[in-house]
Amino acid sequence: MRASPLHSPIRCSSTNPSPPPPPPPSSLSTSTTTQLATKLPKSLLHKHPLYTPTHPHISLQFKEKILCLEIMGVDASRALALNPSLRGASLDSIHSVVSFLQSKGIHQKDLARIFGMCPNLLTADIESDLCPVLGFLSRDLRVPDHDFRRPINKCPRLLVSSVRDQLRPALFYLQRLGFRDLHALAYQDPILLVSSVENTLIPKLKHLESLGFSRGEAVGMVRRCPALFTFSIENNFKPKFDYFSVEMGGRLEELRDFPQYFAFSLEKRIKPRHMEVVKSGVRLALPVMLKSTDEEFGELIGQGLDGAG
């Protein structure tokens, strides 16, 4: 008799010895099914898309699938809602994806976050979906085979992105802007590779130009602070630039030289510190005002107050 996929030691097993495999679904007794169901959280079973008043009897295979996901630390309800294909996926296919990722260096403890962020990965095709991405990491970004885990953990969305339609076009665009450090793109800023060139990267660059920066200055800013490509125009750039230009009376040159300004919280860092600077009468360069620790900032403000006294 073939063992149930749920108890395969290299797949979703725990550290305890696996219990004897259950009999085939057709020969399962009502009590066995009930016992398995009682081991699963009621909230989990009641919330997933297939549990409805008109569908009171969930198959053993489906319960095993939910249990397998929960063992890995994946929210089964959310995964099923975001990836409808998961409903019909077999445990064997899910286990194949898990085993493949582990063979490429992904740790068991990484799976909950990776699958939680990208539930579509659970039904990915290894040959057509996953192998091309790993090939891109290896050939285009020169990531060693033994080090795939680092960029994947940094940005799990790499695994569900098309090499042809997303990853390679983004890489080519970034390289045209002067992003030459492949190591930095792979290990520090892989999120840029899963960002749409047309809908994200180009609009952010054009917005910086609309603020008064030249094309060259805008490119220099995003190269110095790649996180600028990830900030919202409406929720970040506009309110922070308005405060900088109106309330602080800042000059464009200051932002050109310190684009990291946009990475600081407007309400928790920029405004409070600017008001303290104004009150003390001390003059501080923008990087000093924002980057200094609370203790260092307090000392600088104290010097200004002492001088005024």
C-alpha positions in Angstrom: 0.0 0.0 0.0 1.4 3.4 -1.0 1.8 5.8 1.9 -0.2 9.0 2.0 1.7 12.0 0.6 1.0 13.8 3.9 3.5 11.6 5.7 6.3 11.7 3.3 9.4 12.4 5.4 11.0 14.9 3.0 7.9 16.9 2.4 5.6 18.1 5.2 6.8 15.9 8.1 7.4 17.0 11.6 10.3 16.0 13.8 8.3 13.2 15.4 8.1 9.8 13.8 5.3 9.7 11.2 2.2 7.7 12.3 1.1 4.7 10.2 -0.4 5.7 6.8 -4.2 5.9 6.7 -6.1 3.4 4.5 -7.3 4.5 1.1 -10.1 7.1 1.2 -12.7 4.6 0.1 -12.1 2.4 3.1 -11.9 5.2 5.8 -14.3 4.8 8.6 -16.4 7.7 9.8 -14.6 7.8 13.1 -11.2 8.1 11.3 -12.4 11.1 9.3 -13.9 12.7 12.3 -10.6 12.3 14.3 -8.6 14.0 11.5 -11.1 16.8 11.3 -11.0 17.5 15.0 -7.2 18.0 14.8 -7.7 21.0 12.5 -8.7 24.4 13.8 -12.4 25.0 13.3 -11.9 28.5 12.2 -9.6 27.2 9.4 -12.1 24.7 8.1 -15.0 27.1 8.4 -13.3 30.0 6.5 -11.8 28.3 3.5 -13.7 28.8 0.2 -15.0 25.2 -0.1 -16.5 25.0 3.3 -20.2 26.1 2.9 -23.5 25.0 4.5 -24.2 23.2 1.2 -20.9 21.3 1.3 -20.6 20.0 4.8 -18.5 16.9 4.0 -14.9 17.8 3.1 -12.9 15.0 1.6 -10.0 13.5 3.4 -7.7 14.6 0.6 -8.7 18.2 1.1 -8.3 18.0 4.9 -4.8 16.6 4.3 -4.0 19.5 2.0 -5.1 22.0 4.6 -3.1 20.2 7.3 0.0 20.1 5.1 -0.2 23.8 4.5 -0.7 24.5 8.2 2.3 22.3 9.1 4.4 24.5 6.8 3.0 27.6 8.6 0.9 28.7 5.6 -2.5 30.3 6.2 -4.5 27.8 4.2 -7.7 30.0 4.0 -5.7 32.9 2.6 -3.8 30.7 0.2 -7.0 29.1 -1.2 -8.6 32.5 -1.6 -5.7 34.0 -3.5 -4.9 31.0 -5.5 -8.1 29.2 -6.6 -6.0 26.6 -8.6 -4.8 25.3 -5.2 -8.3 23.7 -4.7 -7.7 21.1 -7.4 -4.0 20.7 -6.9 -2.8 17.3 -5.6 -0.6 16.9 -2.5 2.0 15.3 -4.7 2.3 18.5 -6.9 2.6 20.7 -3.8 5.2 18.4 -2.4 7.1 18.5 -5.6 7.4 22.3 -5.4 8.4 22.1 -1.8 11.1 19.5 -2.5 12.4 21.4 -5.5 12.8 24.6 -3.5 14.5 22.7 -0.7 16.9 21.1 -3.2 17.9 24.7 -4.2 18.8 25.7 -0.7 15.5 27.0 0.6 15.0 26.1 4.3 11.9 24.6 5.8 11.6 27.7 8.0 11.5 29.9 4.9 8.5 28.3 3.4 5.8 30.0 5.5 6.9 33.5 4.5 7.5 32.6 0.8 4.2 30.7 0.3 2.4 33.3 2.4 3.6 36.1 0.2 3.2 34.1 -3.1 0.5 31.4 -2.7 0.5 31.0 -6.5 3.9 29.4 -6.1 2.2 26.3 -4.5 0.8 25.4 -8.0 3.7 26.6 -10.1 5.1 24.4 -12.8 8.7 23.5 -11.9 10.0 23.3 -15.5 8.2 26.2 -17.1 7.9 28.6 -14.1 10.7 28.0 -11.5 13.6 26.7 -13.5 13.7 29.9 -15.8 13.8 32.1 -12.7 16.7 30.2 -11.2 18.4 30.3 -14.5 18.0 34.1 -14.6 19.5 34.4 -11.1 22.4 32.3 -12.1 23.2 33.6 -15.6 21.9 37.2 -15.6 22.6 38.1 -12.0 25.5 35.7 -11.5 24.1 34.3 -8.2 25.9 31.0 -7.3 23.7 28.0 -7.3 24.4 27.5 -3.6 23.2 31.0 -2.8 19.7 31.2 -4.3 18.2 31.4 -0.9 19.4 34.9 -0.2 17.7 36.8 -3.1 14.6 34.6 -2.9 14.1 35.3 0.8 14.7 39.0 0.2 12.1 39.0 -2.6 9.9 35.9 -2.9 8.0 37.5 -5.8 11.0 36.6 -8.0 9.7 33.1 -8.1 6.4 34.1 -9.5 7.7 36.6 -12.1 8.1 35.9 -15.8 11.7 36.1 -16.9 10.7 37.2 -20.4 8.0 39.7 -19.5 9.2 41.1 -16.2 12.6 40.2 -14.8 14.8 40.7 -17.9 13.1 43.9 -19.1 13.5 45.4 -15.6 17.1 44.4 -15.5 17.8 45.9 -18.9 16.1 49.2 -18.0 18.0 49.5 -14.7 21.3 48.7 -16.5 20.5 51.5 -19.0 20.1 53.9 -16.0 23.6 52.9 -14.8 22.8 50.1 -12.3 25.9 48.0 -12.9 26.3 46.3 -9.6 24.6 42.9 -10.2 25.4 41.8 -6.6 23.5 44.7 -5.2 20.5 44.1 -7.5 20.4 40.4 -6.5 21.0 40.7 -2.8 19.9 44.2 -1.7 17.4 45.5 -4.2 15.8 42.5 -6.0 12.4 44.2 -5.5 13.4 46.5 -8.4 13.4 43.5 -10.7 9.8 42.7 -10.0 8.7 46.3 -10.5 6.9 47.2 -13.7 9.1 49.3 -16.0 6.1 51.0 -17.6 3.9 51.4 -14.5 6.4 51.9 -11.7 10.0 52.7 -12.6 9.5 55.2 -15.5 6.7 57.1 -13.7 8.8 57.5 -10.5 11.7 58.8 -12.5 9.5 61.2 -14.4 7.9 62.5 -11.2 11.4 63.4 -9.9 12.0 65.4 -13.1 8.6 67.1 -12.6 9.9 68.5 -9.3 12.6 70.4 -11.1 15.4 67.9 -11.3 17.2 67.3 -14.6 17.1 63.8 -16.1 20.7 63.2 -15.0 20.0 64.5 -11.5 16.9 62.2 -11.2 18.9 59.2 -12.4 21.7 60.0 -9.9 19.2 60.2 -7.1 17.6 56.7 -7.8 21.1 55.2 -8.2 22.2 56.7 -4.9 18.9 55.7 -3.2 17.2 52.8 -5.1 14.4 52.7 -2.6 13.0 55.8 -4.3 11.6 53.5 -6.9 9.5 51.8 -4.2 7.9 54.9 -2.7 4.4 56.1 -3.5 4.1 59.3 -5.4 0.9 60.3 -3.7 1.7 59.1 -0.2 5.4 59.8 -0.1 6.9 62.1 -2.7 4.2 64.8 -2.8 3.6 65.4 0.9 7.3 65.2 1.8 8.4 67.5 -1.1 5.6 70.0 -0.2 6.8 70.1 3.4 10.4 70.4 2.3 9.8 73.3 -0.1 7.1 75.2 1.7 7.7 74.7 5.5 11.5 74.1 5.4 12.3 76.4 2.5 14.7 73.8 1.2 16.6 73.9 -2.0 16.6 71.2 -4.7 20.3 70.8 -4.4 19.8 69.5 -0.9 17.5 66.7 -2.1 19.7 66.0 -5.1 22.6 65.4 -2.7 20.5 63.6 0.0 17.6 61.7 -1.7 17.4 59.6 1.4 15.3 62.4 2.8 12.2 60.6 1.2 13.0 57.5 3.3 12.3 59.2 6.6 8.9 59.4 8.2 7.3 62.8 7.7 5.3 62.7 10.9 7.7 60.9 13.2 11.1 62.3 12.0 11.0 65.1 9.5 8.4 67.4 11.1 9.4 67.0 14.8 13.1 67.5 14.1 12.6 70.4 11.8 10.4 72.1 14.4 13.1 71.5 17.1 15.7 73.0 14.8 13.6 76.1 14.1 12.9 76.5 17.9 16.6 76.2 18.8 17.9 78.5 16.1 20.6 76.1 15.2 21.5 75.4 11.5 21.8 71.8 10.6 22.5 70.2 7.2 19.6 68.0 6.1 21.6 64.7 6.5 22.7 65.7 10.0 19.2 66.7 11.1 17.7 63.3 10.0 20.4 60.8 10.3 21.7 61.6 13.8 20.6 59.5 16.7 18.2 61.0 19.3 21.1 61.6 21.7 23.3 63.2 19.0 20.4 65.4 17.8 19.6 66.4 21.4 23.2 67.5 21.9 23.1 69.6 18.7 19.9 71.3 19.7 21.2 71.9 23.2 24.2 73.7 21.7 21.9 76.0 19.8 19.8 76.8 22.9 22.9 77.4 25.0 24.2 79.8 22.4 20.9 81.6 22.3 20.9 81.9 26.1 
